[in-house]
Amino acid sequence: RHGNAASRLIRVYDLFFARDERVLKYLRRVFPDRPLETGSSFLDRFWENLAEHAGLLDVRRGDITDTGYPDSERIEVLCLDLCESLPVTDFITRNFYTRLLPEALVIQRGMLQELRPFVLLTMRRLRDCFKEYVESGNGGTIGYKCVKPITPELVIERFGTDSSWYQEVEANAILLREMEEQMVYETN
């Protein structure tokens, strides 16, 4: 919607390596005639699957914490399915959330998995900046609208300068209980 043609490209970040059994299982189901081993690249399958949309994509292969978001444009839609560790989630908060346009949409996939409480806690610590837009019934995805700017100063105020905020057990337990009470679907 905003900016020139280059700024309207969809930026895609991925390692494009089959790192675990979950990824391998999916790729084997989608490409049964082309098996992959752990550690193999699936970039060729990505391009094959999205060939008709290639002109819309700006693919950034590698670790997102290395590639970052060097663009001058702010972010209108941010779909996340990579917050699988505290360092990555913390990096996204500090380097991507601070670049969101007013009323940007953030779609957080895999958010309610028990192994990723840092994602829930991040969104709770920024609850005045986001309005929940939609919650999926399967516990995997929640969409938000950014309703307040997330500045670098705000991030430091809420999270400090590193990920030690995650060790604040009592404060974080309260935030998780609050979120549990607000879930729309009982299964979540």
C-alpha positions in Angstrom: 0.0 0.0 0.0 2.8 2.4 0.9 6.0 3.3 -0.9 7.6 2.3 -4.2 7.5 -1.1 -5.9 10.7 -2.3 -4.1 9.2 -1.4 -0.7 6.1 -3.4 -1.4 8.0 -6.6 -1.8 7.3 -9.3 0.7 10.4 -9.9 2.7 10.8 -13.6 3.5 13.3 -14.7 6.2 14.3 -18.3 6.7 17.3 -20.5 7.2 15.9 -22.8 4.5 17.5 -25.8 6.2 15.5 -28.8 7.4 16.7 -28.6 11.0 14.3 -30.8 12.8 11.8 -33.7 12.3 8.8 -31.3 12.2 10.1 -29.5 9.1 11.2 -32.7 7.5 7.8 -34.3 8.1 6.1 -31.4 6.4 8.5 -31.3 3.4 8.2 -35.1 3.0 4.4 -34.8 2.9 4.4 -31.9 0.3 7.3 -33.4 -1.8 7.0 -37.1 -1.3 9.1 -38.0 -4.4 12.1 -35.7 -3.2 13.3 -36.8 0.2 15.4 -34.5 2.4 17.9 -35.3 5.2 18.3 -33.3 8.3 20.4 -30.2 7.5 19.5 -30.2 3.8 18.4 -27.0 2.1 14.8 -26.7 0.9 15.2 -23.4 -0.8 14.7 -25.0 -4.2 11.3 -26.4 -3.0 10.4 -23.0 -1.6 10.9 -21.4 -5.0 9.2 -24.2 -6.8 6.2 -23.8 -4.5 6.0 -20.0 -4.9 7.2 -19.7 -8.5 4.1 -17.7 -9.7 4.7 -15.2 -6.9 8.5 -14.9 -7.2 8.3 -11.2 -8.4 6.6 -10.3 -5.1 9.3 -11.8 -2.9 12.5 -10.5 -1.4 14.0 -13.7 0.1 16.6 -13.2 2.8 18.3 -16.5 3.5 20.0 -17.0 6.8 19.7 -16.2 10.4 17.4 -13.2 10.9 19.6 -12.0 13.8 22.4 -11.6 11.3 20.4 -10.2 8.4 18.1 -8.0 10.4 15.8 -5.4 8.8 18.1 -2.9 7.0 15.3 -1.3 5.0 14.4 2.3 5.4 10.7 1.6 5.0 8.5 0.8 8.0 6.6 -2.4 8.3 2.9 -2.6 7.5 2.3 -6.4 8.0 4.6 -8.6 10.0 3.9 -12.4 9.9 6.0 -14.3 12.3 6.6 -18.1 12.4 10.2 -18.0 13.7 10.1 -17.0 17.3 11.3 -20.4 18.5 13.9 -19.1 20.9 14.2 -16.2 23.4 17.2 -14.6 21.5 15.2 -14.5 18.2 12.0 -13.2 19.9 14.0 -10.5 21.7 15.7 -9.6 18.4 12.4 -9.3 16.6 11.0 -7.1 19.5 14.0 -4.7 19.3 14.5 -4.6 15.5 11.2 -5.2 13.9 8.4 -4.1 16.3 10.2 -0.7 16.6 9.7 -0.4 12.8 6.0 -1.0 12.7 3.7 1.6 11.0 0.7 2.9 12.9 -2.1 0.2 12.7 0.3 -2.4 11.3 -0.8 -6.0 11.6 1.3 -8.5 13.4 0.4 -12.2 13.0 2.2 -14.3 15.5 2.2 -18.0 14.6 3.0 -20.7 17.1 2.3 -18.3 19.9 0.5 -20.6 22.3 2.9 -23.5 22.3 4.1 -24.4 25.8 7.7 -24.3 24.8 7.5 -20.6 23.8 6.3 -18.7 26.8 8.7 -15.8 25.9 6.4 -15.0 22.9 3.4 -14.7 25.1 5.3 -12.6 27.7 6.6 -10.3 25.0 3.1 -9.5 23.8 1.8 -9.1 27.3 4.6 -6.6 28.1 3.5 -4.7 25.1 -0.2 -5.1 25.6 -1.0 -1.4 25.5 0.7 -1.2 22.1 -1.3 -4.0 20.5 -4.9 -4.8 20.2 -5.8 -8.4 19.6 -7.3 -8.7 16.2 -8.0 -12.4 15.8 -7.3 -15.6 17.7 -7.3 -19.0 16.0 -9.0 -21.8 17.7 -6.2 -24.2 17.3 -3.8 -22.4 19.6 -1.3 -21.6 16.9 -1.9 -18.0 15.7 -3.0 -14.7 17.1 -3.2 -11.5 15.1 -2.7 -8.0 16.5 -3.1 -4.4 15.4 -0.4 -2.0 16.5 -2.2 0.8 18.3 0.7 2.6 19.9 4.2 3.2 18.6 6.9 0.9 19.9 10.0 3.0 20.3 13.5 1.7 21.2 13.1 3.7 24.4 9.9 1.8 25.2 11.5 -1.5 24.5 14.3 -0.7 26.9 11.8 0.5 29.6 9.8 -2.8 29.3 12.6 -5.3 28.5 15.9 -3.7 29.6 18.9 -3.9 27.3 19.1 -7.7 27.1 16.9 -10.8 27.6 17.3 -11.0 31.4 13.7 -9.7 31.7 12.7 -13.3 31.1 14.1 -14.3 34.5 11.6 -12.1 36.3 9.6 -15.1 37.4 6.9 -13.5 39.6 6.1 -10.6 37.2 6.0 -13.0 34.2 3.8 -15.5 36.0 1.2 -12.7 36.6 1.3 -11.8 32.9 0.8 -15.4 31.8 -2.2 -15.8 34.2 -3.7 -12.6 32.8 -3.4 -13.8 29.2 -4.9 -17.2 30.1 -8.0 -15.5 31.4 -8.4 -13.5 28.2 -8.2 -16.3 25.7 -11.3 -16.6 23.5 -11.1 -20.4 22.9 -11.0 -22.7 25.9 -8.5 -25.0 24.1 -6.0 -22.2 24.1 
